[in-house]
Amino acid sequence: MKSSLRKTHLVLTSLIVMTVLFTFSCKKEGPCEAIITITDSAGVAVKGATVILRQDAVVNPTTGVQANVYQEGVTDGYGKASFEFKLEAVLNIEASKGPKLGKDYIRLEQSKTVYRTVIIK
């Protein structure tokens, strides 16, 4: 009888441990989002600025394939431009409106929205 009770206890404990491991080890698989805000040197949002997110020339050492990560957008009335990517990456940000330019970078994270403000001068 004690042996049967121990086996039942062992099975239940194993099931609980496996359930906890599988529940917390599942990684969310969603897009990486970037929201870029463009301001001038006075901190005023810039409407209609062109925003480019791109990756420097990255070549896969195994396949020799070059990454072509590039998206372009225009800021809204609040100086914001939104972008969505499938994978994590570190991207350069280039913003411009007329003669004013600004540069920065952003690190995208899986299933998260990352915010960055770029000042154009």
QUINOR-V522761 format. One record per residue. RES is the residue in one small letter. NEAR is the number of other ideal C-beta (glycine too) atoms within 8 Angstrom. Layout:
# QUINOR-V522761
RES,NEAR  RES,NEAR
This chain:
# QUINOR-V522761
m,4  k,5  s,6  s,7  l,8  r,8  k,8  t,8  h,8  l,8  v,8  l,8  t,8  s,8  l,8  i,8  v,8  m,8  t,8  v,8  l,8  f,8  t,7  f,6  s,6  c,6  k,5  k,6  e,5  g,5  p,7  c,15  e,12  a,16  i,12  i,19  t,13  i,18  t,14  d,10  s,6  a,5  g,5  v,7  a,11  v,13  k,9  g,6  a,14  t,9  v,15  i,10  l,14  r,10  q,11  d,5  a,6  v,7  v,8  n,9  p,4  t,4  t,4  g,7  v,6  q,8  a,9  n,4  v,10  y,8  q,9  e,7  g,10  v,8  t,16  d,8  g,5  y,8  g,13  k,11  a,12  s,9  f,11  e,7  f,12  k,4  l,7  e,7  a,10  v,7  l,12  n,10  i,15  e,10  a,15  s,10  k,10  g,4  p,3  k,10  l,9  g,13  k,8  d,8  y,7  i,12  r,8  l,15  e,8  q,11  s,8  k,8  t,6  v,12  y,8  r,11  t,8  v,14  i,9  i,14  k,7
